[in-house]
Amino acid sequence: MPSVLPDGDVAPADGALPSSVRAGAAERAFGVYLHVPFCRVRCGYCDFNTYTSTELLGARQEDFAAQAVAEVAFAARVIENAGLPQRPASTVFFGGGTPTLLPTEDLGRMLGAVRTAFSLADGAEVTTEANPDAIDRDGLLRLADAGFTRVSFGMQSAIPSVLATLDRTHDPERIPLVVGWAREAGLAVSLDLIYGTPGETLEDWRTSLQTALALAPDHLSAYALIVEEGTRLAGRIRRGELEAPEDDLQADMYELADGLLAAAGFDWYEISNWARTPAGRSRHNLAYWTGEDWWGLGPGAHSHIGGVRWWNVKHPSAYAKRMAEGVSPAHARELLDDETRASEDLLLRSRIVDGYPIDRLGAAGRGAVAGLIAEELVDGAEAIRGRLVLTLRGRLLADLVVRELSAAQE
């Protein structure tokens, strides 16, 4: 089952935001995330906030679009009452779960509600995640007609045995079909891969990368498998049915990915993400890493507006009840102080190729950068230009870099 939500301050029933959120708001982009929490089956490695049909406890998939539309209207009222400037949504992202389990008309209806409430910026990026076996050619055409511009397919691997270990249900041969259909519809294409699955070899991983690259996506994400407590995969490893992922092998897999992707014309722009051109980068995810504003709609979705962060109740039935009552679906929230915002800014911006401005570090932190350059964790030439940018080795040890910089500033 999904992990437990964190505690926090009590979230007001009317969703009211403090006046502090207005500071600098005109300079921050605004995005919308819609969490569709439904899956046909739960993958063994997944601890996302998702539910199969037997776990809905009275909630119904067919009612979800209306509930999400209600939260869009609620969000618009909260933002207006807070005195925030009118900002069109520059990005909209449908995640899950499997958004494409819902009828395309429902996805279009939710997008239409966002367009009506906030408007969409010119050239807005509108993405949906999709399982390869939960969408077809007509569905992709309808998504494009509804205003979607981009689709992110959960490919994960090209190796049947690896997909089976992950409990993925699609056939690898489905991937070229859905990519081709998305191209026909005029949609930009991203492929998501996972490496380090128990039993996966370096050559298996090479095959998956080469298969993905042969499809010429605009964007590719490659994530190291993390074994989350409480998942079926964690139980299988604990019982000795599978070997735990090996850190050294995962590092080799990351280096292989970076090399093959670079040779194919892809540039890394975040530790786990590569794009063929700067225009192909996920602008929605970049907004998370650079501290912009976004409203997260749906069960368990997280939001951030001007240093206020909150997270919705998790279960679809609890979310439905809140929407029916016309009150905030937030479970709890927190007001981030300056120190927390600064530490999170370092943590997140150091992950991206644009880097972290070194002049934001204190004197001790700036002094620690020289040691990180000597350890070949930070790019020396970029540091001279005033940006802390990770080397390939630094990307593998990003947490260490942040810990050393944070410790230097304490």
C-alpha positions in Angstrom: 0.0 0.0 0.0 1.1 3.6 -0.5 3.3 5.2 2.3 1.7 7.2 5.1 1.2 11.0 4.6 3.4 13.2 6.8 1.9 15.2 9.7 1.9 19.0 9.6 0.0 22.0 10.6 -3.8 21.9 10.4 -5.0 23.0 7.0 -7.9 25.4 7.0 -11.1 24.1 5.6 -11.4 27.0 3.3 -7.9 26.6 2.0 -7.0 30.2 2.9 -3.4 31.1 2.2 -1.4 33.6 4.2 -0.6 37.1 2.8 3.1 36.0 2.5 2.4 34.0 -0.6 2.0 37.3 -2.6 5.7 38.2 -2.2 7.4 37.6 -5.6 4.4 35.8 -7.0 4.5 37.7 -10.3 8.0 36.4 -11.0 7.1 32.8 -10.3 5.5 30.4 -12.9 2.3 28.6 -12.1 1.6 25.0 -12.9 -1.1 22.4 -12.2 -0.6 18.8 -11.4 -3.6 16.3 -11.5 -3.1 13.0 -9.7 -5.2 10.2 -11.2 -4.9 7.5 -8.5 -6.2 4.4 -10.5 -4.3 1.4 -11.8 -5.4 -2.0 -13.2 -2.8 -3.8 -11.1 -0.3 -2.6 -8.6 3.3 -3.0 -9.7 5.4 -4.8 -7.1 7.9 -1.9 -6.7 5.4 0.9 -6.5 4.5 2.8 -3.3 2.8 5.7 -5.1 -0.7 6.8 -4.1 -2.6 4.4 -6.4 -5.5 2.1 -6.0 -6.9 -0.9 -7.9 -10.6 -1.5 -8.3 -10.7 -3.7 -5.2 -9.1 -0.9 -3.0 -11.5 1.9 -3.8 -13.8 1.4 -0.8 -16.9 3.0 -2.4 -15.1 5.6 -4.6 -15.7 5.3 -8.3 -13.4 6.0 -11.2 -16.3 7.4 -13.2 -16.9 10.1 -10.5 -13.3 11.3 -10.4 -13.4 13.9 -13.2 -16.2 15.8 -11.6 -14.3 15.8 -8.3 -11.2 17.1 -9.9 -13.1 19.8 -11.7 -14.6 20.8 -8.3 -11.1 21.1 -6.9 -10.0 23.3 -9.8 -12.8 25.7 -9.0 -11.9 25.6 -5.3 -8.2 26.4 -6.2 -9.3 29.3 -8.3 -11.3 30.8 -5.4 -8.4 30.3 -2.9 -5.9 31.9 -5.3 -8.2 34.9 -5.9 -9.0 35.3 -2.2 -5.3 35.3 -1.4 -4.8 38.3 -3.7 -2.3 36.5 -6.0 -1.8 37.9 -9.5 -3.6 36.2 -12.3 -1.1 33.8 -13.9 -1.9 31.4 -16.7 -0.8 27.8 -16.2 2.4 27.4 -18.0 2.4 23.6 -17.5 -0.2 21.0 -16.7 0.8 17.4 -15.8 -1.5 14.4 -15.4 0.2 11.7 -13.3 -0.7 8.7 -11.3 -1.5 5.9 -11.3 -2.6 5.5 -14.9 -4.4 8.7 -16.1 -5.3 7.0 -19.4 -7.4 4.4 -17.5 -10.0 7.2 -17.5 -11.9 8.0 -20.7 -10.1 10.6 -22.9 -13.2 12.7 -22.5 -12.7 12.9 -18.7 -9.0 13.9 -19.1 -10.1 16.6 -21.6 -12.8 17.8 -19.2 -10.3 18.2 -16.4 -7.9 20.1 -18.7 -10.8 22.2 -19.9 -11.6 23.2 -16.3 -7.9 24.3 -15.8 -8.1 26.3 -19.0 -11.4 28.0 -17.9 -10.2 28.7 -14.3 -6.7 29.9 -15.0 -6.2 30.0 -18.8 -3.2 28.3 -20.4 0.0 30.3 -21.3 0.9 30.5 -24.9 2.9 27.3 -25.7 1.9 25.7 -22.4 3.2 22.2 -21.9 0.4 19.7 -21.2 1.6 16.2 -20.4 0.0 12.9 -19.4 1.6 9.8 -18.2 0.4 6.6 -20.0 1.0 2.9 -19.6 1.6 1.4 -23.1 -1.3 -1.0 -22.7 -3.7 1.6 -21.5 -3.9 3.8 -24.6 -4.4 3.3 -28.3 -4.1 5.3 -31.5 -7.6 6.9 -31.3 -7.0 7.8 -27.7 -3.8 9.6 -28.5 -5.4 11.5 -31.3 -8.2 12.5 -28.9 -5.7 13.7 -26.3 -4.0 15.9 -28.9 -7.4 17.3 -30.0 -8.2 18.1 -26.3 -5.0 20.2 -26.0 -2.4 17.8 -24.7 1.1 18.4 -26.2 3.2 15.6 -24.6 2.9 12.0 -23.5 5.2 10.1 -21.1 5.2 6.4 -21.6 6.2 4.0 -18.8 8.4 1.8 -20.9 10.7 0.7 -17.9 12.5 -2.0 -19.9 12.7 -3.8 -23.2 13.4 -7.1 -21.5 10.4 -9.4 -20.8 12.0 -11.0 -17.7 12.7 -7.5 -16.2 9.2 -6.4 -16.8 7.9 -9.5 -15.2 9.9 -8.9 -12.1 8.5 -5.4 -11.9 5.0 -6.7 -12.4 4.6 -4.6 -15.5 1.8 -5.8 -17.8 2.7 -4.5 -21.2 4.4 -6.4 -24.0 7.7 -4.7 -25.1 6.5 -4.9 -28.7 3.8 -2.4 -27.7 6.2 0.4 -27.2 7.0 1.2 -30.9 3.3 1.1 -31.7 2.3 3.7 -29.0 5.3 5.9 -29.9 4.4 5.9 -33.5 0.7 6.7 -32.7 1.8 9.6 -30.5 3.9 10.9 -33.3 1.0 10.7 -35.7 -1.0 12.7 -33.2 1.7 15.4 -33.1 2.6 14.7 -29.4 6.1 15.0 -28.0 7.2 11.7 -26.6 9.1 10.9 -23.3 10.1 7.4 -22.3 10.6 6.3 -18.7 13.1 3.6 -17.9 14.1 1.9 -14.6 17.5 0.3 -14.0 18.8 -2.0 -11.3 15.9 -4.5 -11.2 16.8 -7.8 -9.5 18.2 -10.1 -12.2 18.8 -7.3 -14.7 22.3 -7.4 -16.2 24.3 -4.6 -17.7 23.7 -6.0 -21.2 20.0 -6.1 -20.5 20.1 -2.5 -19.6 22.1 -1.7 -22.7 19.4 -3.4 -24.8 16.7 -1.3 -23.1 18.6 1.9 -23.8 19.3 1.0 -27.4 15.7 0.0 -27.9 14.5 3.3 -26.5 16.9 5.4 -28.5 15.9 3.6 -31.7 12.5 5.1 -31.2 13.9 8.7 -31.2 12.0 10.1 -28.2 12.2 13.8 -27.4 13.0 13.0 -23.8 14.1 10.1 -21.7 14.1 9.5 -17.9 16.1 6.8 -16.3 15.5 6.0 -12.6 17.4 3.7 -10.3 15.1 1.2 -8.8 14.5 2.0 -5.1 13.1 -0.8 -3.0 10.4 0.8 -0.8 9.3 -0.7 2.4 5.9 -2.3 2.4 5.9 -3.1 -1.4 5.6 -6.6 -2.8 9.1 -6.3 -4.2 10.5 -5.5 -0.7 8.8 -8.6 0.6 10.2 -10.9 -2.1 13.7 -9.6 -1.4 13.3 -10.0 2.3 12.2 -13.7 1.8 15.2 -14.3 -0.4 13.2 -14.8 -3.6 15.1 -12.0 -5.3 18.5 -10.3 -4.8 18.5 -6.7 -3.6 19.8 -4.1 -6.2 23.5 -3.6 -6.1 24.8 -0.1 -5.7 27.9 -0.6 -7.9 25.9 -2.2 -10.7 23.4 0.6 -10.6 26.3 3.1 -10.8 27.6 1.3 -13.9 24.2 1.3 -15.4 23.9 5.1 -14.9 27.3 5.7 -16.5 26.3 3.5 -19.4 23.0 5.4 -19.8 24.7 8.8 -19.8 27.3 7.7 -22.3 24.9 6.1 -24.7 22.5 9.0 -24.5 25.2 11.6 -25.0 26.4 9.7 -28.1 22.8 9.8 -29.4 22.6 13.6 -29.0 20.8 13.8 -25.6 22.0 16.1 -22.9 21.4 15.6 -19.2 19.5 18.5 -17.6 18.6 16.8 -14.3 20.3 13.8 -12.7 17.7 11.3 -14.0 16.6 13.1 -17.1 17.9 13.8 -20.6 16.5 15.7 -23.6 17.4 15.9 -27.3 17.0 19.7 -27.2 16.4 22.3 -24.5 12.9 22.6 -25.8 12.4 18.9 -25.0 13.0 19.3 -21.3 10.1 18.7 -18.9 9.2 22.3 -18.0 6.7 21.0 -15.4 9.4 19.0 -13.5 11.8 21.9 -13.8 9.3 24.0 -12.0 9.5 21.6 -9.0 13.3 21.8 -9.0 13.4 25.6 -9.2 10.8 26.3 -6.6 8.0 27.7 -8.7 4.3 27.5 -7.7 2.0 24.6 -8.5 -1.4 23.4 -7.3 -1.7 19.6 -7.0 -5.2 18.2 -7.6 -6.5 14.8 -6.5 -5.9 12.3 -3.7 -2.5 12.6 -2.1 -1.4 15.4 -4.4 1.1 17.9 -3.1 1.0 21.7 -3.7 3.4 24.6 -3.2 2.4 28.3 -3.4 4.9 30.9 -2.2 6.5 28.9 0.6 3.3 27.2 1.7 3.2 23.4 1.0 0.3 21.1 1.6 -0.8 17.6 0.7 -4.3 16.2 0.1 -6.0 13.3 1.9 -4.8 10.1 0.3 -7.7 7.8 -0.3 -10.1 8.5 -3.2 -13.2 8.0 -1.0 -11.9 10.6 1.6 -11.1 13.0 -1.3 -14.6 12.5 -2.8 -16.1 13.3 0.6 -14.2 16.5 0.9 -15.1 17.6 -2.6 -18.8 16.8 -2.0 -18.7 19.0 1.2 -17.0 21.8 -0.7 -14.1 22.0 1.8 -10.3 21.8 1.3 -9.1 18.3 0.5 -5.8 19.1 2.3 -4.7 16.6 5.0 -2.1 19.0 6.4 0.3 21.8 5.4 3.5 23.6 6.4 4.8 27.1 6.1 8.5 26.9 5.1 10.8 29.2 6.9 13.8 30.9 5.2 16.3 28.3 6.4 14.2 25.4 5.1 13.6 27.1 1.7 17.3 27.8 1.3 18.3 24.2 2.1 15.7 22.8 -0.2 16.8 25.2 -3.0 20.3 23.8 -2.7 19.1 20.2 -2.7 17.0 20.7 -5.8 18.9 23.2 -7.9 22.1 21.2 -7.5 20.4 18.4 -9.4 20.0 20.3 -12.6 22.5 21.3 -15.3 21.9 25.0 -14.8 23.3 24.4 -11.3 23.1 26.3 -8.0 24.3 29.9 -7.7 27.4 29.8 -5.6 26.9 33.3 -4.3 23.8 31.9 -2.4 26.2 29.9 -0.2 27.7 31.3 3.0 31.4 31.9 3.2 32.0 28.4 4.6 29.9 26.8 1.9 31.8 28.7 -0.8 35.0 27.5 0.8 33.8 23.9 0.6 33.3 24.1 -3.1 37.1 24.0 -3.8 37.3 20.6 -2.0 34.4 19.3 -4.1 36.1 20.4 -7.3 39.3 18.6 -6.1 37.2 15.4 -5.5 35.9 15.7 -9.1 32.3 16.1 -7.8 31.8 19.6 -9.1 32.7 21.1 -12.4 35.6 23.6 -11.9 35.0 25.6 -15.0 31.3 26.1 -14.1 32.3 27.1 -10.6 34.5 29.9 -12.0 31.4 31.1 -13.8 29.5 31.2 -10.4 27.4 28.0 -10.8 27.7 24.8 -8.8 27.2 22.1 -11.5 27.8 18.4 -10.8 30.2 16.2 -12.8 29.2 12.7 -13.8 30.8 11.4 -10.6 29.0 14.2 -8.7 25.7 13.1 -10.1 26.3 9.6 -8.7 27.2 11.1 -5.3 24.7 14.1 -5.3 23.5 13.5 -1.8 27.1 13.6 -0.5 27.7 16.9 -2.2 24.6 18.4 -0.6 25.5 17.0 2.8 29.1 18.4 2.7 27.8 21.9 1.6 25.1 21.9 4.2 27.5 20.8 7.0 29.9 23.5 6.0 27.2 26.1 6.5 26.0 24.9 9.9 
